[in-house]
Amino acid sequence: MISIIVPCFNEQESLPLFYEEAKKVLEGIEQSYEMLFVNDGSSDGTLDILRELSEKDTAVKYLSFSRNFGKESAMYAGLQHAKGDYVVMMDADLQHPPAMLEEMYLAIKEEGYDVVAARRVSRKGEPLIRSLFSRCFYRIINKISSAEFVDGASDFRMFSRKVVDAMVEMGEYNRFLKGIFGWVGFKTKWVPYENVERVAGGTSWSFWKLFLYSLEGIIAFSTVPLGIISIIGVMFFVVAFVWMIGIIVRTLIWGDPVAGFPTLACMLLLIGGSIQLSLGIIGQYLAKTYLETKRRPHYIIAETNERKQNEDKQV
């Protein structure tokens, strides 16, 4: 079986179009399939559309969260509930072309790959500043993390069952799937594709949300920022020690005239700012640790048709 995991947040306009397109492609592949939609607390008619689709097609299953828990939680829920031997993760806005599904399936089944991942070869239609910061993020994260991050890599991937089981086993609360993909490893084939515009609606990912998401990735998969703080501390100690020796020597030779107030003020501001920055970085790591120790659930399901379908089968 092939399982398609589709996180949804306010996708009422895209869902019918995605369903028809994906169904057409899946029916051309000689495998049974399921479409598992995860409604991440949508405030529009997304849930109503999922109910309608599930009524007319038993291959459609949905999980509806009690509120918005975020895309990472939605994807994790999908991985936990997907029953397929081959599991696909893709968006509902058709920016991930369903036409690529057959190529991905054949690469795993016949070529021996464990993962087939789509990689954008262009950023056409994306704001210039967003593209610039995205490239910078990939350069930085690959230098400070042991996990592999591929520039242009998307969440559009197909996995074999053993890869899915490995990712589900990583039950950390602060999830960053782009890092988890690289961390678990396995034999991966990269499939290039051109960037595609959304078929309908607008994205909920603002520049600020993406920036915060990138910080999540750095904190989740690298402790280098903590090392940088230590290096900065050593540098300030050395500079302060040399400066102290210089002041003592100058005082012994030339006396102690009252001078250098601007320099002193600048140094205090620099050191004070560095301390605040260091405390902020340490605080981020402590906050993530604090959240992990709470062991709260990643999500809460308010409604699903999985149970109803199982009961119908038993009857």
C-alpha positions as CSV (number, residue, x, y, z in Angstrom):
1,M,0.0,0.0,0.0
2,I,1.0,3.6,-0.7
3,S,0.1,6.1,2.0
4,I,0.0,9.8,1.1
5,I,0.3,12.1,4.1
6,V,-1.1,15.6,3.5
7,P,-0.9,18.3,6.3
8,C,-3.7,20.8,5.9
9,F,-4.1,24.3,7.3
10,N,-6.8,26.4,5.7
11,E,-6.7,24.5,2.4
12,Q,-10.4,24.5,1.5
13,E,-9.7,25.9,-2.0
14,S,-6.8,23.5,-2.8
15,L,-8.1,20.2,-1.4
16,P,-10.6,19.3,-4.1
17,L,-8.1,20.0,-6.8
18,F,-5.3,18.1,-5.0
19,Y,-7.6,15.1,-4.4
20,E,-8.6,14.8,-8.0
21,E,-5.0,15.2,-9.3
22,A,-3.5,12.8,-6.7
23,K,-6.3,10.2,-7.2
24,K,-5.7,10.2,-11.0
25,V,-2.0,9.5,-10.5
26,L,-2.4,6.9,-7.8
27,E,-4.9,4.9,-9.8
28,G,-2.3,4.6,-12.5
29,I,0.1,2.9,-10.1
30,E,-0.6,-0.8,-9.6
31,Q,-0.8,-0.5,-5.8
32,S,-3.6,0.1,-3.2
33,Y,-3.4,3.4,-1.6
34,E,-4.7,5.7,1.2
35,M,-4.8,9.5,1.4
36,L,-4.3,10.5,5.0
37,F,-5.1,14.2,5.5
38,V,-4.1,15.9,8.8
39,N,-6.2,19.0,9.5
40,D,-4.0,21.2,11.7
41,G,-6.7,23.3,13.3
42,S,-8.0,25.0,10.2
43,S,-10.4,27.9,10.7
44,D,-12.0,27.6,7.2
45,G,-14.0,24.8,5.6
46,T,-11.1,22.3,5.4
47,L,-12.7,19.8,7.8
48,D,-16.0,19.9,6.0
49,I,-14.3,19.1,2.7
50,L,-12.4,16.2,4.3
51,R,-15.6,14.8,5.7
52,E,-17.2,14.9,2.2
53,L,-14.2,13.3,0.5
54,S,-14.1,10.5,3.1
55,E,-17.8,9.8,2.7
56,K,-17.5,9.2,-1.1
57,D,-14.0,7.6,-1.1
58,T,-13.0,5.0,1.5
59,A,-9.3,5.6,0.6
60,V,-9.6,9.0,2.2
61,K,-8.8,9.2,5.9
62,Y,-8.4,12.3,8.0
63,L,-7.2,13.3,11.4
64,S,-8.4,16.7,12.8
65,F,-6.5,18.3,15.6
66,S,-8.2,20.1,18.5
67,R,-6.2,23.3,17.6
68,N,-3.3,24.4,15.4
69,F,-0.2,22.4,16.6
70,G,2.0,23.2,13.7
71,K,3.1,21.4,10.5
72,E,5.8,19.4,12.3
73,S,3.2,17.9,14.6
74,A,0.9,17.2,11.6
75,M,3.6,15.4,9.7
76,Y,4.5,13.4,12.8
77,A,0.8,12.4,13.3
78,G,0.7,11.3,9.6
79,L,3.8,9.2,10.0
80,Q,2.4,7.5,13.1
81,H,-1.0,6.7,11.5
82,A,0.2,5.8,7.9
83,K,-0.3,2.1,7.2
84,G,1.4,1.9,3.8
85,D,4.6,0.0,2.9
86,Y,5.5,3.2,1.0
87,V,4.8,6.5,2.6
88,V,4.7,9.9,0.9
89,M,4.7,13.3,2.5
90,M,3.4,16.2,0.4
91,D,1.5,19.5,0.5
92,A,-2.1,20.1,-0.5
93,D,-1.4,23.2,-2.6
94,L,0.0,21.2,-5.6
95,Q,3.4,22.9,-5.2
96,H,4.5,19.2,-4.9
97,P,3.5,17.7,-8.3
98,P,1.5,14.4,-7.8
99,A,2.8,13.5,-11.3
100,M,6.2,12.6,-9.7
101,L,4.7,9.9,-7.5
102,E,5.1,7.1,-10.0
103,E,8.8,7.9,-10.6
104,M,9.3,8.0,-6.8
105,Y,7.5,4.6,-6.3
106,L,9.6,2.9,-9.1
107,A,12.9,4.3,-7.6
108,I,12.2,2.6,-4.3
109,K,10.6,-0.6,-5.6
110,E,12.9,-1.3,-8.5
111,E,16.1,0.7,-7.9
112,G,16.6,-0.2,-4.3
113,Y,16.4,3.3,-2.7
114,D,15.0,3.8,0.8
115,V,14.0,7.4,0.2
116,V,13.2,9.5,-2.9
117,A,13.2,13.2,-2.2
118,A,12.2,16.1,-4.4
119,R,14.7,19.0,-4.7
120,R,13.8,22.3,-6.2
121,V,16.3,23.4,-8.9
122,S,14.9,26.9,-9.1
123,R,13.2,29.4,-6.7
124,K,11.1,31.1,-9.4
125,G,8.3,33.1,-7.9
126,E,9.9,33.3,-4.5
127,P,10.8,36.7,-3.0
128,L,14.5,37.5,-3.5
129,I,15.1,38.3,0.2
130,R,13.5,35.0,1.2
131,S,15.7,33.0,-1.3
132,L,18.8,34.8,-0.1
133,F,18.2,34.0,3.6
134,S,17.2,30.4,2.7
135,R,20.6,29.8,0.9
136,C,22.4,31.4,3.9
137,F,20.6,29.1,6.3
138,Y,21.6,26.0,4.4
139,R,25.3,27.1,4.2
140,I,25.4,27.8,8.0
141,I,23.5,24.7,9.1
142,N,25.7,22.4,7.0
143,K,28.8,23.8,8.6
144,I,27.6,23.5,12.2
145,S,25.6,20.3,12.1
146,S,26.4,16.6,11.5
147,A,23.1,16.0,9.7
148,E,22.9,16.5,6.0
149,F,20.8,19.5,4.8
150,V,20.4,19.8,1.0
151,D,19.7,23.3,-0.4
152,G,16.3,23.2,-2.2
153,A,15.2,20.0,-0.5
154,S,11.5,20.0,0.2
155,D,9.2,17.9,2.5
156,F,8.0,16.1,-0.7
157,R,9.4,12.6,-0.2
158,M,8.6,8.9,-0.4
159,F,9.9,6.5,2.2
160,S,10.1,2.8,2.6
161,R,8.5,1.4,5.8
162,K,11.8,1.0,7.7
163,V,12.6,4.7,7.2
164,V,9.1,5.7,8.5
165,D,9.6,3.5,11.6
166,A,13.0,5.1,12.3
167,M,11.5,8.6,12.1
168,V,8.5,7.7,14.3
169,E,10.9,6.3,16.9
170,M,12.5,9.8,17.2
171,G,9.7,11.1,19.4
172,E,11.3,14.4,20.5
173,Y,8.9,17.2,21.2
174,N,10.9,19.9,19.4
175,R,10.8,18.4,15.9
176,F,12.6,19.7,12.8
177,L,11.9,17.1,10.1
178,K,14.4,18.5,7.6
179,G,17.1,17.6,10.0
180,I,15.5,14.3,11.0
181,F,15.5,13.3,7.3
182,G,19.2,13.8,7.1
183,W,20.0,12.4,10.5
184,V,18.3,9.0,10.0
185,G,20.3,8.6,6.7
186,F,19.4,5.6,4.4
187,K,20.0,5.4,0.7
188,T,18.4,8.5,-0.9
189,K,17.7,9.5,-4.5
190,W,17.2,13.2,-5.3
191,V,14.7,14.0,-8.0
192,P,14.9,17.6,-9.4
193,Y,11.8,19.6,-10.1
194,E,10.9,23.2,-11.0
195,N,9.3,25.4,-8.4
196,V,5.5,25.5,-8.9
197,E,3.1,28.3,-7.8
198,R,0.2,27.4,-5.3
199,V,-2.9,26.3,-7.1
200,A,-5.1,28.4,-4.8
201,G,-5.1,30.3,-1.6
202,G,-2.1,31.9,0.1
203,T,0.8,30.5,2.2
204,S,0.7,30.8,6.0
205,W,4.5,30.9,6.1
206,S,5.6,34.5,6.6
207,F,9.3,35.5,6.5
208,W,9.3,35.9,10.3
209,K,7.8,32.4,10.8
210,L,10.4,30.9,8.5
211,F,13.2,32.7,10.3
212,L,12.0,31.3,13.7
213,Y,11.7,27.9,12.0
214,S,15.3,28.1,10.9
215,L,16.4,28.9,14.5
216,E,14.5,25.8,15.6
217,G,16.6,23.7,13.2
218,I,19.9,25.2,14.4
219,I,19.1,24.6,18.0
220,A,17.7,21.1,17.3
221,F,20.7,19.9,15.3
222,S,23.7,21.8,16.5
223,T,25.4,22.8,19.8
224,V,27.9,25.0,18.0
225,P,26.2,28.2,19.2
226,L,27.1,27.2,22.7
227,G,30.7,26.6,21.7
228,I,30.8,30.0,20.0
229,I,29.7,31.6,23.3
230,S,32.6,29.9,25.1
231,I,35.0,31.2,22.4
232,I,33.7,34.7,22.7
233,G,34.0,34.5,26.5
234,V,37.7,33.4,26.2
235,M,38.4,36.3,23.7
236,F,36.9,38.9,26.0
237,F,38.9,37.5,28.9
238,V,42.2,37.7,26.9
239,V,41.4,41.3,25.7
240,A,40.4,42.4,29.3
241,F,43.6,40.9,30.7
242,V,45.8,42.6,28.1
243,W,44.0,45.8,28.6
244,M,44.4,45.6,32.4
245,I,48.2,45.1,32.0
246,G,48.3,48.1,29.6
247,I,46.5,50.3,32.1
248,I,48.8,49.2,35.0
249,V,51.9,49.9,32.9
250,R,50.6,53.3,31.7
251,T,49.6,54.3,35.2
252,L,53.1,53.4,36.6
253,I,54.9,55.3,33.9
254,W,52.6,58.3,33.1
255,G,50.3,58.5,36.1
256,D,46.5,58.3,35.9
257,P,44.9,61.2,34.0
258,V,41.2,61.1,33.7
259,A,40.6,60.1,30.0
260,G,39.1,57.4,27.8
261,F,35.4,57.7,28.9
262,P,34.0,57.2,25.4
263,T,36.2,54.0,25.0
264,L,35.1,52.7,28.4
265,A,31.4,53.3,27.5
266,C,31.8,51.5,24.2
267,M,33.5,48.6,25.9
268,L,30.8,48.3,28.5
269,L,28.0,48.3,25.9
270,L,29.9,45.7,23.8
271,I,30.5,43.4,26.7
272,G,27.0,43.9,28.1
273,G,25.4,43.2,24.7
274,S,27.5,40.1,24.3
275,I,26.4,38.8,27.7
276,Q,22.8,39.4,26.9
277,L,23.2,37.6,23.5
278,S,24.9,34.7,25.2
279,L,22.2,34.4,27.9
280,G,19.6,34.5,25.1
281,I,21.2,31.6,23.3
282,I,21.7,29.5,26.4
283,G,18.1,30.3,27.3
284,Q,16.9,28.9,24.0
285,Y,18.6,25.6,24.7
286,L,17.2,25.5,28.2
287,A,13.7,26.3,27.0
288,K,13.9,23.4,24.5
289,T,15.1,21.1,27.3
290,Y,12.3,22.3,29.6
291,L,9.7,21.5,26.9
292,E,11.1,18.1,26.3
293,T,10.9,17.2,30.1
294,K,7.2,18.1,30.2
295,R,6.5,15.1,27.8
296,R,3.3,16.7,26.5
297,P,1.7,15.0,23.5
298,H,2.7,16.4,20.1
299,Y,-1.0,16.8,19.2
300,I,-4.5,16.1,20.3
301,I,-7.0,14.5,17.8
302,A,-10.5,16.0,18.1
303,E,-12.0,14.0,15.2
304,T,-11.1,11.2,12.8
305,N,-12.8,8.9,10.4
306,E,-10.3,6.0,10.9
307,R,-12.3,4.5,13.8
308,K,-15.6,4.7,11.8
309,Q,-14.1,3.0,8.8
310,N,-12.8,0.2,10.9
311,E,-16.2,-0.3,12.5
312,D,-17.9,-0.4,9.1
313,K,-15.4,-3.1,7.9
314,Q,-16.2,-5.2,11.0
315,V,-19.9,-4.9,10.4
